[in-house]
Amino acid sequence: MIPNGAAIRSFREARGLSLRRLAHLIGIHPSCLSRIETGQRGATDRTLRTAAEVLQVPLNAIHKETTP
């Protein structure tokens, strides 16, 4: 599984949250969230679960299955 940073960004923007605010609510640095959203970095399971809770979406809405 890999996180779908574009989905995180889409849900964040739909809820009117700034990148800085969501990062604060998740407990990570804004630059880290930016890299996750742009696909430059993966996210930990904890970060994904917290993001899903804060954004009020199911975890599978921001986590996609991939096959190598």
Secondary structure, DSSP 8 states (H G I E B T S, - for coil): -EE-HHHHHHHHHHTT--HHHHHHHHTS-HHHHHHHHTTSS---HHHHHHHHHHHTS-GGGTEE----
